[in-house]
Amino acid sequence: MSRNIQKTICYEKVKRREEKARSRPKILVIFFHPTSLVTAMGGAEKRFTETLKTFCSENNLETTVLESAPSLLEETEITCKRHLVSSSFHGKGWLGTYLEWSFWIFKSSLKSFRLIRQEKPNTILVPNNTLPNLIPAYVICRVSQRPMCVVVHHIDVLPYRNNGKDYSLYSSYRSLRYDRVVSLVKTLASYLSLPLLNTAKAIIVVSNFTAEALRNSGVARPQIFVSGNAVNRDLIAKAGNYSEEKVYDGIFVGRITKEKGVFDLLKIWEEVIKARRNAKLLIVGDGLELSTVKERILTSDLTNNVHARGRCSEDELYSLLKSSRIFIFPSLFEGWGIAVAEALACGLPVVAYDIPALREVFGNCSSVFLVPLKNLESITSTVLDVLASNGKKMKELSKCSRLYARRFDWEKISKQDLHLLKTIHE
């Protein structure tokens, strides 16, 4: 074989390798998540870590993560390129939260430009549709001309009804007893996110309700794909009960905010203990309203019946769920409801407000009881009815809950997302 032919063959091999490397999908994930000082690990955070496991196990995919500190990935088996950005601000209350957003947006935007040059990603993935996630992603996508894919969990843009009256978003926040400034800022943040979402190449939503809400809000340009959420059934199965007997009659898990109905929850339990004097309620989660909830427990004479314990590990969370009789979820805004799915996987019946996303995902489960929104009398009576169920009935409800939860699988969800991201790249 002549030297020229050998050179040609070598050149062709190098060229093919370079073309293959260029065609390999590369994803830059930009994810801001609040610290545990602000909130507990929510649905967006759990979806981020679970789907990332599949992404990082994919040989024909290169994933780089730009994440707010502290990292959610430190104690996981996830192996990918990680970059942390600290907000360098630890304030309190809503003002502190918005200042932290501002620091993160500025610093993450600068870091993103460097990562674009170093990693040369094909696609920017945004795992949550809040402004601290959308703004830096939008900026670098406009400058670098990369496509953006956003995961939308829920949007607070549709009014809900109360006593037959439609509330605007601002009025909804005010009715939840947020002050005027916070209500205005939260409303502006919700509406500012919509034009940013319209610049995305594709949007992954967790429910048909969320997809419809986006379209009704004018987000029509991107392709919208309904994916879903799931639960880690293996981890739940490994978690043991604290004791053979149920320790708590009711349990709530979620962010301690007004949108989650935590103050309705306290009113509900005030009525429950009138009929069942020793009934115990456990509230699990962190949030800006946690201190207020604890104060309300003291002033409402619920000290012996309600315990707000803050954040805990996932393993401990599932043990607490398994040690409770029913799950109570008076949330007003949801895009899917991972907390409900986890409660079902732990064998609990669920009592919740009848909001569109929960009806779509869990409406066919006979152990999920949906009651009219903001109807405290109805939700209280339903809680009491379920608690009054005999042992045989509770076992039937528990079996139904576990069977229903089997349909929620992270591997399936992750592969759907991955297929979409590869499609965008192609």
N, C-alpha and C positions, 0 to 999 in steps of 0.2 A: 504494500500500500504506500503510495507516495506521500511525501510530507505535506503537500498541499491538501490532499484528501483528508489526512488526519486532522489538520488544522480546521478544515471545514466541518468535520464531524464534531470536534470539540466545541467549535463556535456554536453549532446548532444545539448541542446539549446545554451549554451555558445559557443560550437564548431561551430554551424551553423552560429551564429552571427559573430564570428571571420572570418569564411570562406567568409561570405558575404561581410564583410568589406575589406578583402584582394582582393576580386574579383571586388570591386567597382573601376571603372576607376578613376585614379588620374592623372591630367595633370599639368605639370609645364610649364608655358609660359615664355619664355625669349625674351624680346623685347626692343631693343635699338631704340630710335627715336630721331632725332635732335631736339634741342630747337627752339623756334620761332625766336631766333637770327640768326639761320642758314636757316630755310626754313618754309614755311607754312605747315599746316596739309595736307598731301598728301593721295594718295589712300591706301597705306599700313596702315597708322594710322586710317583711317576711317574704313577699313575692320576689323582691330583689335578691335576697340570699338564696332562695330555693331555685329560681330559674338560672341564677348564675352558676350553680353546681353543674347543670347540664351544658351550659355554654362553655365552661372551662374544661369539660371532659371531651368536647368535640375537637378532634384532631385537625380538621380543616377549618379552623376558626381561631382568630387571635383576638383576645379580649383585654382591654386596658380599662381600669376603673379609676376615676377621679371622685373621691368620696370626702364628705365632711368628717372631721374628727369628733369623737373617737370612732374608730372603724367598727363596722358590724361584722367584719370578716376575720378578725384576729383569731377567734376560737373555732374556725371552721376548716374543713378540708379543701376549701376553694383555693386553687392555685392560678393566679393570673397576675399581671402587672398591676400594682396598686400604688396610688398616689393620694396622700392625705392633705387636705387644706383645712386649717383651723380658722374659725371666725375671729379668734383673739378677743372675744367679747362674751362676758358671762353676766348679763343683766337679769333682772327679774321682771315678771309681768309681760304684758303685751308690748310695751315700749322696748324692753330688752329683746324680745323675740324679733321685732322688726329691724332693730339695729343689727342683730346677729345676721339676719337675712342680707342686709346691705353690705356688711363686711365680707360675707361669703361670696356674694355675686361679684364683687370687685376682684377679690383674690382668686376665685376659681376661673374667672374670665382670663386673667393674665396667665394662669397655669395652663389653661386649655390651649392657648396659642402655642405654647412651647410643646405641648404634647402632640398637637397637630403636626408640627414640623418634625418631631422625633419619630412618632409612631405611624404617621400617615394613614389614619383610619379611613375606611370607606363610608362608614355610617356612624352617626351620633345617636346613641340610645339614651332616652331620658325616662327613668323608671317611675317618675311621679310628676303630676301636672301642676305643682305649686310654682309660684313665681321664682323662688330661689333655684329651682331646677330649670325652668323654661328660659329665663333671661340669659344666663351665660351660654346655654346651648344655642339659643337663637342668634346671639352675637357671633359665635364662632362659625355657625353654619352659614351665616350671611357672608362672612369674610372669606371662609375657606371653600364655599360652594359645595359643602357636603350635605347629603340629605339627613333629615332629622326624623326619628321615630319616637313617639311619646306614648307612654302607658298612662291612660287616664283611669283613675280609680273612681272618682265621682266629682261632680261639679255642683256647687250650691247655687244654681241659677234659677231653678224652678220654684215658684211659690208653693207653700203647703196651705191646706185649709184648716181653719180653727173656728169652731162654732158657725160653720157655713160660710165663712168669709175667706176670700183669697188674700194671702199676704204676699207683698213683694219681698224680694230678698232682704232689703234693708229693714223692712218692717218685721220680717221673720227674726232677724238678729235682735232687733229691739224688743220683740215679744219674749225673747229668751233672756231679757234683762242685761244685755250688753249695753254699755253706755253709748252715747251718740258717736263719739270719736272712734271707738273700736268697731261699732257697727258700720260706720262709713268706710273705714279702712278695709275691713273684711269684704265689704261689698265691692269696693274698687278693685281689690286684689282678684276677686272672682271674675269680674268683667274684663280686667286687663289681660287675664290669661287667655281669653277667647281669641283675639287677633293673633297672639303668638302661636296658639294651637293651629290656626289656619295656615301657618307657614310650614307645617310639618309635611313630610312626604307621605307618612302613614301614621295612623293612630291605632293603638291596641286598647280596647276597652274591656272591662271585666263583666259587663252585662249588656243585654239589649236595651235596658232602660237607660244606661249611660250613653249608649250610641244614639238613641232617640233624643236624649237631652242635648247632646252636642249639636245634632242637626237642627233641632228647634232653636238653638242659640246662635245659629248662623255659621257653625263650623262645617263647611260643605266641601272645601277644596281638597283636604287630604282623603286618602282611602281609609275607611274605618273598618277594623276587623274585631269581631267579638271573640275573645279568648276565654276568660274566666279566671277563677282562683281555685285553690285547693287547700288541703291540710296535710301535714306530715303524719300519716297514720302509723308509721313504724315507731316514731318517737313517742307518740301518744300511747301506743300499746305497751311500751317499756315502762312508762310511768306507773307507779303503784299508788294505791289508796293510802291515805294517812291512817285510816282505821277501818275496821269492818263495818262499823256504823257510820251513817252520814253525819258529818260534823255540822254542816250548814244547810239550812232549808233553802236558801236562795243564794245565788252568786251572780255578780256582774263583772265582766272583763272588758276593758277598753280604755281609751283616752278619757281622762277626767275633765271633760269640757261640757259646756251647756248643750251643745249639739247632740251629745250622746244621751241626753235626758237624765243626767245623774241627780238633778234636783227633783225631777218627777219621781225618780226611784226612791228617794227618801220619803216623799209624800205617800207613795204606794206602801212602803213598809210601815209607816205610822198607822195605816189602816189595817194592815195584815196583823200586827201585834195586838190589835183590839180583839181580834178573833182567836189568835194563837199567841198567847202572851210571851212564850219563850222562843218564838221563831227567831232564828239567827240569819243575818244577811252578811255576806262578805263582798266587799268592793275591791277589785284588783286592778291596778293601773296607776300611772302618773299623769299629771297634766297641770295646767295653770290654775285649775279650780280645786285642786286637792286640799289645800289648806282651808278653803271656804267650806268644802264638804265636811271636813273634820270639825270645824266650828259649828256647822249646822247640826251635826250629830250630837254635840254636847248640849247645844241650846234647845234641841227638840226632845231631849230626854230619851235618846236612842242609844245611849252608851252601852247598855247591856245587850242590845239586840243587833247593832250594826258595827262592823269593823272595816275601816278603810286602811288597807295595808300597803298601798303603793305598788311599785314594780317588783317582779320576781322573775326567776329564770323560767324558761319554757318547761323544763322537767317539773319544777315545783308548781307551775301554773296548771299543768295537766293533772297533777296529784290533787290539787285543790278542787278542780272541776269534778273529778271522780269522787270526791268526798262531799259533794253537794247534791241536793235533790233536784232543783230546777234552775235553769238559767233565765235571767230576766234581762231584757235588752230594750229599754224604751228610747232607742236612738231615733233622731228625727231626719238625719241625712246619712244615707248609705249608698255605696255603689255596688256592693256585693254582700259583705257580711262574713268575713273570715272568723270572727269571734263566735258567730252562731254555728258555723260548720265545725269548729273545734269543740264546742259544747256538745254537738250531736255525736261527734266521733268519740267523746268520752261517755256517751250513753245518757245524756241529760235531755229531758223535754225542755222546750224553749217557749217562753211567753214574750212577745215583742209587739211593737207598734206595726200596724199594717202599712208599710211604705212600699213603693213600687219595686225596688230592687230585692227586698226580702221576699215579697210575694212571688217575684219571678223565679228566684233561686230555690226558695224553700216552701213555696206555697202548696206543693204536692206532698209534703211530708206530714203525716198524721200526728206526729209528736211535736209539731211546731204550731203554736196557737197565736194567730195574728189578730190583734184587736184594734178598733178605730183609733186613729192618731189623736193624742192628747186627751183621750177619754180615761181619766184616772179611775173612775168607778168601774168601768169595764175591765181594765187591765188588773185591778186589784181583785175583783171577783174571780177572774180567770186564774190568777195565781193561787187564790185560796182553793178553788176547785181542784187544781192539779195537786196541790199539797194534801188535799183530803183523799186522794186516790189510795186504794188499798195496795198491798204488796204485789198482788198479781197484776193489777193495772199498771203499776209503775215499772214492773219488769217488761211488760208488753211495750210500753212507751220507750224504755231504754233500748230494747231490741230494735225497734223501728228506727230510732235515732242512729244507731250504729250502722244499720243496713243502708240507710240513706246516705250517710257520710262516705260510703265506699266509692261513690261515683266521682269523688273529688280527688284527682291524682295530679301531683306536681309534674311528674315526668311527661304526662300527656300535654299539660299546659306549656311546659318549657319547650317541647318539640314544636308545638304550633308557633310559638314566638320565634324560635330559631329559624323555622322554615320561612316565615315572613321576612326576617332580617336578611336572609340569603337572597330572597326574591328581590328585595330593594337593591341589594348590591349588584345583582345581575342586570 
